[in-house]
Amino acid sequence: MFIFIYFSKPTSLTKFVYNLEDVKFSIRDISGISRKPFEDLVVVVVDEKSINRFGRWPWDRKITGELIERLKEAKVVGLDIVFSEQSSPESDKALMLAINRAGNVVSGFFFRDYATQTVTEELIDLLEDCSLPRYRVFSDKVGIPEYSYIESNIPGILERALSCAFFNIKPDVDGIYRHYPTVYIFEGMLFPSLAIQLVRFYFDREIDLELDELGVRKLTIGEITIDRNYIRLNFYRDINTVSAVDVLDGKVDPSFFKDRIVIVGITEMGIYDVRPTPIDPLTPGVFLHYTAVSNIINGDFIKESPLYDLIFTVTVMLLVFFAGSVRRLKYRLSLYIPVITLPFILPSILFIYENIWILTVYPFLFSFVYVIILEMYQFFKTDLQTRELKRAFSKYLSPDVVEQIVRNPEKLGLGGEEKEITVLFADIRDFTQITEKLTPKQVAKLLNVYFDDFTKIILNNRGLLDKYIGDAVMAVFNAPVAVPDHPDRACRTALDLVDRLDKINEKLEKLDLPPIRIGIGINTGKAIIGNLGSSLRFEYTAIGDTVNLASRLEGLNRIYGTEIILSQYTVERVRSEFLFRKLDRVRVKGKEQPVYVYQLMKKNERNENIKALYEEALSYYFNTEFNLAVEIFKELWERYQDFPSKVLLERTLNLIKNPPGVNWKGIYEVKEK
């Protein structure tokens, strides 16, 4: 059945497949790896501001002629525009003279499936000069699309143009434009597409063509070779454009276009020359020609082959069959994941780095359906007990812990392991004073609202909700399952918690409950993590100095008037770009070693200014240059009402009055927990 579906490719399924395959472009964007278009290629666009200046399209041909005059230094100019009817004699003459003087214009035309223009002998003779004379045929029939009708430029323009080319582009079955033609047949002659013709004249090389029953066997322009009727376009996010009005107003020097390929086309949406593409449903048609030219010159066009697809699909199916033959569920699952993700990962890598396009959806669907059928069978046969165990424990434990129990039931016993984790404590500020004014039921409502939102945020960031301690929350990252970026996730969690406070307080206000503020402490280091307790009762938790320091850091927020404080150990391990402000060097109660503490701040210009000034002042402070430190701390407090600056200002003024000894190291002794 799978083989039949693959080779028959029903239209409805093909449309579905095309849309899913286009996700590769989004994956490439996310990866940050993008192809750069050919740098000597530019589009002169008739855009909104050009229309606003010169009026509705089409313009008087004198204006278009003036535009072409200003592009005469370009190596070649392609017109994604057709002048199929006479206008005023004066305007037509102005355009013809401009094209003649420029000597670098490739005029555009398009083929039709029905007649709208009478094809004269004169027109055929002029078009013949644009056709490809150098070709060889290797079969009785040629698999090239053939048209019977054309809409061309008026003879005077054709006669004066350097050459001409068609700009027809057909969409795929789902209406999306992904492929670009190379040659079409008209009146027994082979005509190149606009992109092919522009590349031809840019390199001043003739086109050699080999044809067979499938169409283009080989199309050569100098060192460039194409072996298919249609090239699959490799779209760019960045298009080098210049507004036509800027060219006409002289804002763009004509020398800018010197020795470049220029395409003139329309991007104003009101003229409806837009095409849906995999990267944008409203792509101006002229950008397709731009993409094709750049793809051809850079060698960026996508390489696709049914043979690649078939080999890959068969390989994935064989791997899935092998994985499904493994008896133990945990081993099967460990094999399913890489096998089923392979159709996404490998084709994406090949596309991003090698421009090779391998179908993802067919091998994935075949594999996924096979796995579903097999696992449904296994479920009813052997795995029901395991699923019941998972369902029972999921009510009491976090999903990650449940998964670990299901995979390894023996871990239900006592014991722990030492590993590096990041610990987060969050606590409601002034909770005792708040609860004094509330009934027990109101306190319970407040905590439920608070815990509900905070728990979701912690779990969404792959944290383990360790426990609730009164009004405090303890979360652990990198346990029980490995989370390589656990310091980063803890930081994101803290920022998300602070951001969520406004909505939590809105909920509390609706319940006639007071608003809350929180303090958060984060620390990273080694700890013992596992099922700890007695044989009668135990819990999955973490213990050790790392946990204790995180708890102490949470309490420091009361001193500095902050919301999030981290240790230097967390900051040193963070990979992402967060805004950390070095706050102080402290020795917390119960610890001998001092530690640098940092504030995690929202990233904005104001906070970046505060950070820069504060850390400058702190440097003076640590170097006992107290007067310089005082000036900056005072400025920060007066300008920004920055509370840590106020704290350090008062401390520094006290040190000026009571100078420290020569062995002073800038360590602040924290007396309270």
Stockholm file with secondary structure:
# STOCKHOLM 1.0

chainA/1-673         MFIFIYFSKPTSLTKFVYNLEDVKFSIRDISGISRKPFEDLVVVVVDEKSINRFGRWPWDRKITGELIERLKEAKVVGLDIVFSEQSSPESDKALMLAINRAGNVVSGFFFRDYATQTVTEELIDLLEDCSLPRYRVFSDKVGIPEYSYIESNIPGILERALSCAFFNIKPDVDGIYRHYPTVYIFEGMLFPSLAIQLVRFYFDREIDLELDELGVRKLTIGEITIDRNYIRLNFYRDINTVSAVDVLDGKVDPSFFKDRIVIVGITEMGIYDVRPTPIDPLTPGVFLHYTAVSNIINGDFIKESPLYDLIFTVTVMLLVFFAGSVRRLKYRLSLYIPVITLPFILPSILFIYENIWILTVYPFLFSFVYVIILEMYQFFKTDLQTRELKRAFSKYLSPDVVEQIVRNPEKLGLGGEEKEITVLFADIRDFTQITEKLTPKQVAKLLNVYFDDFTKIILNNRGLLDKYIGDAVMAVFNAPVAVPDHPDRACRTALDLVDRLDKINEKLEKLDLPPIRIGIGINTGKAIIGNLGSSLRFEYTAIGDTVNLASRLEGLNRIYGTEIILSQYTVERVRSEFLFRKLDRVRVKGKEQPVYVYQLMKKNERNENIKALYEEALSYYFNTEFNLAVEIFKELWERYQDFPSKVLLERTLNLIKNPPGVNWKGIYEVKEK
#=GR chainA/1-673 SS CHHHHHHHCCHHHHHHHHHHHTHHHHHHHHHTCCCCCCTTEEEEEECHHHHHHHCSSSCCHHHHHHHHHTTTTSSEEEESCCCCSCCCHHHHHHHHHHHHHHCCEEEEEEEESSCSSCCCHHHHHHHHTTSCCCEEECSSSCCCCEESEEECCCHHHHHHSSEEEECCCCCCTTSCCCEEECEEEETTEEEEBHHHHHHHHHHTCCEEEEEETTEEEEEEETTEEECSSEEECCCCSCCCEEEHHHHHTTCSCGGGGTTCEEEEEECCGGGTCEEEETTEEEEEHHHHHHHHHHHHHHTCSBEECHHHHHHHHHHHHHHHHHHHTCSSHHHHHHHHHHHHHHHHHHHHHHHHHHCEECCCHHHHHHHHHHHHHHHHHHIIIIIHHHHHHHHHHTTTSCHHHHHHHHHCGGGGSSEEEEEEEEEEEEEETTHHHHHHTSCHHHHHHHHHHHHHHHHHHHHHTTEEEEEEETTEEEEEESCSSCCTTHHHHHHHHHHHHHHHHHHHHHHHHHTTCCCCCEEEEEEEEEEEEEEEECSSSEEEEEESHHHHHHHHHHHHHHHHTCSEEEEHHHHHHCCSCCEEEEEEEEECTTCSSCEEEEEEECCSHHHHHHHHHHHHHHHHHHTTCHHHHHHHHHHHHHHHCCHHHHHHHHHHHHHHHSCCCTTCCCEEECCCC
#=GC SS_cons         CHHHHHHHCCHHHHHHHHHHHTHHHHHHHHHTCCCCCCTTEEEEEECHHHHHHHCSSSCCHHHHHHHHHTTTTSSEEEESCCCCSCCCHHHHHHHHHHHHHHCCEEEEEEEESSCSSCCCHHHHHHHHTTSCCCEEECSSSCCCCEESEEECCCHHHHHHSSEEEECCCCCCTTSCCCEEECEEEETTEEEEBHHHHHHHHHHTCCEEEEEETTEEEEEEETTEEECSSEEECCCCSCCCEEEHHHHHTTCSCGGGGTTCEEEEEECCGGGTCEEEETTEEEEEHHHHHHHHHHHHHHTCSBEECHHHHHHHHHHHHHHHHHHHTCSSHHHHHHHHHHHHHHHHHHHHHHHHHHCEECCCHHHHHHHHHHHHHHHHHHIIIIIHHHHHHHHHHTTTSCHHHHHHHHHCGGGGSSEEEEEEEEEEEEEETTHHHHHHTSCHHHHHHHHHHHHHHHHHHHHHTTEEEEEEETTEEEEEESCSSCCTTHHHHHHHHHHHHHHHHHHHHHHHHHTTCCCCCEEEEEEEEEEEEEEEECSSSEEEEEESHHHHHHHHHHHHHHHHTCSEEEEHHHHHHCCSCCEEEEEEEEECTTCSSCEEEEEEECCSHHHHHHHHHHHHHHHHHHTTCHHHHHHHHHHHHHHHCCHHHHHHHHHHHHHHHSCCCTTCCCEEECCCC
//
